[in-house]
Amino acid sequence: MASPLRVVSSGLRRVVGAAVRGLGSAAQEVVLTKERYAVRRLPFGRLREGDVEFFEGVMPGRVVSGEEEVKAFNVDWLKSVRGCSQLVLKPQTTAEVSQVLRYCHERNLAVNPQGGNTGLVGGSVPVFDEIILSTALMNRIISFDKVSGILVCQAGCVLERLTEYLEEQGFIMPLDLGAKGSCHIGGNVATNAGGLRLLRYGSLRGTVLGLEVVLADGSRLDCLGSLRKDNTGYDLKQLFIGSEGTLGVITAVSILCPQKPKAVNVAFLGCQSFAKVLETFTTCRAMLGEILSAYEFMDEKCMELVERHLKLSNPVTGSPFYVLIETSGSNSTHDEEKLNNFLQQAMTSGLVTDGTVATDDKKIKALWSLRERITEALTHDGYVFKYDVSLPVGKLYDLVTDMRARLGQSAKNVVGYGHLGDGNLHLNITAEAYSHSLLDAIEPFVYEWTASCSGSISAEHGLGFKKKQFIEYSKPREAVMLMQRFKAMLDPKGILNPYKTLPSAPGSSTC
């Protein structure tokens, strides 16, 4: 039987050779994407047998190699981006992460931090042969204070597990995502994920109180405070929230969690126009006030795909638009009265044509599934071009309308849905297969359109690999240059998640 090191070495040769030739249809798309964006491998070190021996010494039995074994770590959730890493490391402690990064820094080995790999912009998988540093085994809950509601946990804790743990304590996570069953809290923080209830609980920039981070040279930055007020100098944790693993590896998080609401209601309503969706939101916000926790919208194309591909049942049919409204409060009688008053007003004024209300958990989950599983339904419709933008609320759906007119029959479906309460549109375009000509018709038009409205080209998904070269549609050049200076200061060799988030700095070398 061959030794593990020989297996690794032969695996390296096979994978690198396959990367040059192309790894099937999905990988061919990525090779072409690299050419499109003029991305070339930077002069990082190459993996050697001695490196594998070192990592095995640090974390025995938690070094994954071999083409088949690392395959799932190399491909993103959408199966649209594929790297060719030959090694996956699974540390359990911050000390192990520190040892790994110190060694990689000395050897000039590029590292791709990876959480649940649920990202949508190619930020969670390698572009070339970067070593994958998975936080999957860093899943320990360190502490929870029932008085303050502050949770401290390792970065690899799955969001759904944290939610279940907190619910037993009478609390909830301030973040909720469709990918909660797979995503890691460290990845959520690294990408500054927004989610379904930002309208009520705010962004992670407000709820994260502290972070523990390992820097590129292996040094540990302990800012894992649990104070809600700490006005001593620069707020360093904010540098790492939304940095997508390019400035440091988040290993632990301190986060403020709200109490679990005693009464939750969900209304699923049909509207005859987007103007009615907007007016319904204005009325809803005024009448529901402090108990409003989510306001989501989706067009009829979204519902058609959910029904066709996932066989879910839509209880409200025949409307061009749908809204999902959630209330969360402490008094069910009070909340139901406010919701009923709002619904009566919405129906009698013609804002809403039909609807249903859920108060029990089973029906609430069924209604939320109609919204949360749209992304899944889209993947069954063909190749998906995904765009996540922030726009002035009044212009939110205009982009969908203009994109449909622009693409015509060249696209299979153009759909719009998202978090209307915070101006976040998810624009998705499906086609039978990936097409360069279709991508050329979409980009940079979608970014130019967004910039013309003073919007953001990434509301919550980050920039990753797919959007990094478009950052100046949302940020002035001076801001981008300052970001590059931060990157150069904290990661002078550029080994952390290279080719992501920021365009290459002027004068950077390639090989």
C-alpha positions in Angstrom: 0.0 0.0 0.0 1.4 3.4 -0.9 2.3 5.8 1.9 0.0 8.8 2.5 2.7 11.2 1.3 3.1 9.3 -1.9 -0.7 9.4 -2.4 -0.7 13.1 -1.8 2.2 13.7 -4.3 0.6 11.7 -7.0 -2.7 13.5 -6.3 -0.9 16.8 -6.8 0.3 15.8 -10.2 -3.1 14.5 -11.3 -5.0 17.6 -10.1 -2.6 20.1 -11.6 -2.6 18.3 -14.9 -6.4 18.2 -14.9 -6.5 21.9 -14.2 -4.5 22.6 -17.3 -6.7 20.4 -19.5 -10.0 21.4 -18.0 -12.1 19.5 -15.5 -15.4 19.1 -17.4 -18.0 21.6 -18.3 -18.2 23.4 -15.0 -14.5 23.8 -14.7 -14.2 24.9 -18.4 -16.5 27.8 -17.4 -14.1 28.7 -14.6 -11.0 28.5 -16.9 -12.8 30.8 -19.3 -13.7 33.1 -16.5 -10.1 33.4 -15.4 -9.2 34.4 -18.9 -12.0 36.9 -19.0 -10.8 38.5 -15.9 -7.1 38.2 -16.8 -6.3 36.3 -13.6 -3.0 34.5 -13.4 -1.5 32.5 -10.6 0.7 34.7 -8.4 4.2 33.5 -7.5 3.2 31.6 -4.3 5.1 28.5 -3.1 4.2 25.1 -4.4 3.1 22.3 -2.0 5.8 19.8 -1.1 5.8 16.5 0.8 7.6 18.2 3.7 4.7 20.7 4.0 2.2 17.8 4.3 4.4 16.2 7.0 4.3 19.4 9.0 0.5 19.8 8.8 0.0 16.2 9.8 2.2 16.9 12.8 0.1 19.8 13.8 -3.3 18.1 13.3 -2.9 14.3 13.0 -5.7 12.7 11.0 -7.2 16.1 10.0 -5.3 16.6 6.8 -7.4 15.8 3.7 -5.8 15.0 0.3 -6.5 13.1 -2.9 -8.5 14.4 -5.8 -11.8 12.8 -4.9 -11.5 13.7 -1.2 -10.9 17.4 -1.8 -13.3 17.7 -4.7 -16.3 19.0 -2.7 -14.1 21.7 -1.1 -13.0 22.9 -4.5 -16.4 23.7 -5.9 -18.8 26.4 -4.8 -22.4 25.8 -3.9 -23.6 27.0 -7.3 -21.1 24.8 -9.0 -20.0 27.8 -11.1 -16.5 28.2 -9.7 -13.9 25.4 -9.3 -10.4 25.6 -7.9 -7.7 22.9 -7.9 -6.5 22.8 -4.3 -4.8 19.5 -3.3 -5.0 19.9 0.4 -7.6 20.6 3.0 -6.7 21.4 6.6 -9.2 21.0 9.5 -7.9 22.7 12.6 -9.9 22.5 15.9 -8.2 25.3 17.8 -7.0 28.8 17.3 -3.5 27.6 18.2 -3.6 25.2 15.3 -4.7 27.9 12.9 -1.9 30.1 14.2 0.7 27.3 13.5 -0.6 26.7 10.0 -0.6 30.4 9.0 2.8 31.0 10.5 4.2 28.1 8.5 2.4 29.2 5.3 3.6 32.7 5.7 7.2 31.5 6.0 6.8 29.2 3.0 4.8 31.7 1.0 1.9 29.3 0.6 -1.5 30.7 -0.3 -4.4 29.9 1.9 -8.2 29.8 1.2 -10.2 30.1 4.5 -13.5 28.2 4.1 -16.6 27.9 6.3 -19.7 26.2 5.1 -19.0 27.0 1.4 -22.4 28.6 0.8 -21.1 31.8 -0.8 -22.5 33.0 -4.1 -19.6 35.1 -5.5 -16.8 32.6 -5.7 -15.1 33.8 -2.5 -15.1 30.5 -0.6 -13.2 28.3 -3.0 -9.7 28.4 -4.4 -9.0 30.0 -7.7 -5.8 28.0 -8.3 -4.1 25.6 -5.8 -4.4 27.5 -2.5 -4.5 25.3 0.6 -8.0 25.2 2.0 -8.3 26.0 5.7 -11.7 24.6 6.8 -13.3 25.7 10.0 -15.7 22.8 10.0 -14.2 21.3 13.2 -14.0 24.6 15.1 -17.6 24.2 16.2 -17.6 24.7 20.0 -19.9 27.0 21.8 -17.6 28.7 24.3 -20.1 30.5 26.5 -23.6 32.1 26.7 -24.7 34.7 29.2 -28.5 34.6 29.8 -28.5 38.0 31.4 -26.8 40.0 28.6 -27.7 37.6 25.7 -24.1 37.5 24.6 -22.9 34.3 22.8 -19.3 33.4 22.4 -18.5 30.6 20.0 -15.9 29.3 17.5 -16.1 30.3 13.9 -17.2 26.9 12.6 -20.5 26.7 14.4 -23.3 26.1 11.9 -25.9 28.9 12.1 -28.8 26.6 12.5 -27.2 24.8 15.4 -26.6 28.1 17.2 -30.2 29.0 16.6 -31.4 25.7 18.1 -29.1 26.1 21.1 -30.2 29.6 21.8 -33.9 28.8 21.4 -33.5 26.4 24.3 -32.2 29.3 26.3 -35.1 31.6 25.3 -33.0 33.6 22.7 -32.4 33.7 19.0 -29.6 34.5 16.6 -30.0 38.1 15.2 -29.2 36.6 11.7 -31.3 34.2 9.7 -30.4 32.9 6.2 -31.8 30.3 3.8 -28.4 28.6 4.0 -28.5 28.3 7.8 -28.3 24.5 7.8 -24.8 24.7 6.2 -23.3 28.2 6.7 -20.8 28.9 9.5 -21.0 31.9 11.8 -17.4 32.8 11.0 -18.2 32.9 7.3 -21.3 34.9 8.0 -19.2 37.5 9.8 -16.4 37.4 7.2 -18.9 38.2 4.4 -21.1 40.5 6.6 -24.2 38.4 5.6 -27.4 40.3 5.8 -30.2 37.8 5.9 -33.9 37.8 6.3 -34.4 39.9 9.5 -31.9 42.7 9.1 -34.9 45.1 9.1 -35.5 44.2 12.8 -32.2 43.3 14.2 -29.7 45.2 12.1 -26.4 44.1 10.5 -23.6 42.0 11.9 -21.6 45.2 12.1 -23.9 46.2 15.0 -24.5 42.8 16.7 -21.0 41.4 16.6 -19.3 42.6 19.8 -15.9 41.0 19.4 -13.7 38.7 17.3 -10.7 36.5 17.7 -8.6 36.6 14.5 -5.4 34.9 13.3 -3.4 37.2 11.0 -1.5 36.2 7.9 1.8 35.7 9.8 0.2 33.5 12.4 -0.1 36.1 15.2 -3.4 36.0 17.2 -5.5 39.1 17.6 -7.7 38.7 20.6 -10.5 41.3 20.4 -13.1 38.8 21.6 -14.7 41.3 24.0 -18.3 41.0 25.2 -18.9 44.6 26.1 -21.7 46.5 24.4 -19.8 49.8 25.0 -16.1 50.0 24.5 -14.9 53.3 23.1 -11.1 52.8 23.4 -9.4 53.5 20.1 -10.1 52.1 16.7 -12.8 49.4 16.4 -10.5 46.8 14.8 -13.1 44.1 14.5 -14.9 46.1 11.9 -11.9 45.6 9.6 -12.5 41.9 9.5 -16.3 42.0 9.3 -16.9 41.8 5.5 -13.3 41.3 4.6 -14.0 37.8 3.2 -10.9 36.2 4.8 -8.5 38.5 3.0 -7.1 40.2 6.1 -7.2 37.4 8.7 -8.9 34.2 9.6 -11.8 34.6 12.1 -11.6 31.9 14.7 -14.2 33.0 17.3 -17.1 35.4 17.5 -18.9 37.3 20.3 -22.4 38.2 19.3 -25.4 39.9 20.9 -28.5 37.8 20.7 -32.1 39.1 21.1 -34.7 37.3 23.2 -36.9 34.8 21.5 -40.2 36.4 20.6 -43.2 34.9 22.3 -45.5 35.6 19.4 -44.7 35.2 15.7 -47.1 35.8 12.8 -46.5 35.5 9.1 -48.7 37.0 6.4 -48.3 36.0 2.7 -50.0 38.5 0.4 -50.6 39.1 -3.3 -50.2 42.5 -4.9 -51.1 43.6 -8.4 -48.1 45.9 -9.0 -44.8 46.8 -7.6 -46.2 50.2 -6.7 -48.7 48.4 -4.5 -45.8 46.4 -2.9 -44.1 49.7 -2.0 -47.3 51.3 -0.7 -48.1 48.1 1.3 -44.6 48.4 2.9 -45.2 52.1 3.9 -48.6 51.2 5.4 -47.1 48.1 7.1 -44.2 49.9 8.7 -46.5 52.7 10.0 -49.1 50.3 11.4 -47.0 47.4 12.7 -44.1 49.5 14.0 -41.9 47.8 16.5 -43.2 44.3 15.9 -42.3 44.2 12.2 -39.4 41.8 11.8 -39.3 41.0 8.0 -40.7 42.3 4.8 -39.8 40.2 1.8 -41.0 40.5 -1.8 -40.9 38.1 -4.8 -42.3 38.3 -8.3 -44.6 35.7 -9.9 -41.8 34.2 -11.9 -40.1 33.2 -8.6 -43.3 31.5 -7.4 -43.6 29.7 -10.7 -40.1 28.2 -10.3 -40.7 27.2 -6.7 -43.9 25.4 -7.6 -42.5 23.8 -10.7 -39.1 22.6 -9.5 -39.7 22.1 -5.8 -43.4 21.1 -5.9 -44.2 23.6 -3.1 -47.8 24.9 -2.9 -48.5 28.6 -3.2 -51.6 29.4 -1.1 -52.1 32.8 -2.9 -52.2 32.6 -6.6 -52.8 34.9 -9.6 -50.7 37.9 -8.5 -47.8 39.6 -10.3 -46.1 40.2 -6.9 -46.1 38.6 -3.5 -45.0 39.9 -0.1 -44.1 38.0 3.1 -44.5 39.9 6.3 -43.4 38.7 9.7 -44.2 40.1 13.1 -42.4 39.2 16.3 -43.4 40.4 19.7 -44.1 39.5 23.3 -47.9 39.6 23.4 -49.9 37.5 20.9 -53.2 39.3 21.5 -51.6 42.7 20.9 -49.6 41.5 17.8 -52.6 39.8 16.2 -54.8 42.9 16.7 -52.2 45.1 15.1 -51.7 42.7 12.2 -55.4 42.3 11.6 -55.9 46.1 11.6 -53.1 46.4 9.0 -54.6 43.6 6.8 -58.0 45.1 6.9 -56.6 48.4 5.9 -54.5 46.8 3.1 -57.5 44.9 1.7 -60.0 47.7 1.8 -57.7 50.2 0.2 -56.9 47.8 -2.6 -53.2 47.4 -1.8 -53.6 43.6 -1.4 -55.9 41.4 -3.4 -55.5 38.1 -1.5 -53.5 36.6 1.3 -53.1 34.1 4.1 -51.9 34.3 7.7 -50.0 31.8 9.8 -49.6 31.7 13.5 -48.5 28.0 14.1 -44.9 26.9 13.5 -45.7 24.4 10.8 -47.6 26.9 8.6 -45.1 29.6 9.3 -42.2 27.4 8.1 -44.2 26.4 5.0 -44.8 30.1 4.1 -41.1 31.0 4.7 -40.1 28.1 2.5 -41.7 29.8 -0.5 -39.2 32.7 0.0 -36.2 30.9 1.4 -36.0 28.2 -1.3 -36.2 30.4 -4.4 -32.4 30.1 -4.7 -32.7 26.4 -4.7 -35.5 26.4 -7.3 -33.4 28.6 -9.6 -30.5 26.1 -9.6 -33.0 23.6 -11.1 -33.9 26.0 -13.9 -30.5 26.0 -15.6 -27.3 28.0 -15.3 -27.9 31.0 -12.9 -26.3 34.4 -13.2 -26.8 35.9 -9.7 -26.8 39.6 -8.7 -27.2 41.1 -5.3 -27.6 44.8 -5.2 -28.8 47.7 -3.0 -31.0 50.3 -4.6 -33.3 53.1 -3.5 -36.5 51.2 -2.7 -38.6 53.0 -5.2 -36.3 51.8 -8.1 -35.8 48.3 -6.8 -37.8 46.5 -9.5 -37.0 48.8 -12.4 -33.7 46.9 -12.8 -35.5 43.6 -13.3 -37.9 45.2 -15.9 -35.0 46.8 -17.8 -32.9 43.6 -17.7 -35.8 41.6 -19.1 -36.2 44.1 -22.0 -32.5 44.1 -22.6 -32.0 40.3 -22.7 -35.3 39.3 -24.4 -35.3 35.7 -25.5 -31.6 35.2 -24.9 -32.4 34.4 -21.2 -34.7 31.7 -20.0 -36.0 33.6 -16.9 -35.2 36.9 -15.3 -36.6 37.1 -11.8 -36.5 39.6 -8.9 -36.9 39.0 -5.1 -35.4 40.2 -1.9 -35.4 42.2 1.3 -37.5 45.2 0.4 -37.3 46.5 3.9 -33.6 47.3 3.5 -33.5 47.9 -0.3 -31.8 44.7 -1.2 -32.7 43.2 -4.6 -31.7 39.7 -5.7 -31.7 39.7 -9.5 -31.3 36.2 -11.1 -31.1 35.3 -14.7 -31.3 31.7 -15.8 -30.2 30.1 -19.1 -30.0 26.6 -20.5 -26.2 26.8 -20.2 -23.4 29.2 -19.4 -22.9 31.7 -22.2 -20.2 34.3 -22.7 -22.4 36.4 -24.9 -25.2 36.4 -22.3 -22.7 37.4 -19.6 -21.5 40.2 -21.9 -25.0 41.4 -22.2 -25.5 41.4 -18.4 -22.2 42.8 -17.3 -21.2 45.6 -16.9 -24.7 46.8 -17.7 -26.1 45.6 -14.3 -23.3 47.5 -12.5 -23.6 50.6 -14.6 -27.4 50.7 -14.0 -26.9 50.2 -10.2 -24.2 52.9 -10.1 -26.4 55.4 -11.9 -28.9 55.1 -9.0 -26.1 55.5 -6.4 -26.6 51.9 -5.4 -24.3 49.1 -4.3 -23.2 46.3 -6.5 -23.1 44.0 -3.5 -25.7 44.3 -0.8 -24.8 41.3 1.3 -23.0 38.6 -0.7 -19.7 40.3 -0.9 -17.4 40.7 -3.9 -15.4 37.4 -3.8 -13.9 36.4 -7.1 -16.7 37.3 -9.4 -17.2 40.9 -8.5 -13.9 42.2 -7.3 -13.0 44.0 -10.6 -16.3 45.9 -10.4 -15.7 47.5 -7.0 -15.2 51.0 -8.3 -18.9 51.1 -9.4 -19.6 51.4 -5.7 -16.5 52.8 -4.1 -14.3 55.7 -5.1 -10.8 54.9 -6.3 -9.3 56.5 -3.2 -11.3 54.2 -1.0 -10.1 51.1 -3.0 -6.5 52.2 -2.7 -6.9 52.6 1.1 -8.3 49.1 1.3 -5.3 47.8 -0.7 -3.0 49.5 1.8 -4.8 47.8 4.7 -4.4 44.5 2.8 -0.7 45.1 2.2 -0.1 46.0 5.9 -1.9 43.0 7.4 -1.0 40.5 4.7 2.2 41.7 3.0 2.7 38.5 1.1 -0.9 38.4 0.0 -1.3 34.7 1.0 -4.9 35.1 2.5 -7.7 34.3 0.0 -5.8 35.8 -3.0 -7.6 36.9 -6.1 -10.7 37.9 -4.1 -12.5 41.1 -2.9 -10.0 43.7 -4.2 -8.6 44.3 -7.7 -4.9 43.7 -8.0 -2.9 46.6 -6.6 -0.9 48.6 -9.2 2.4 46.9 -9.9 1.5 43.6 -8.3 3.4 40.7 -9.9 2.1 37.6 -11.7 3.8 34.6 -13.0 
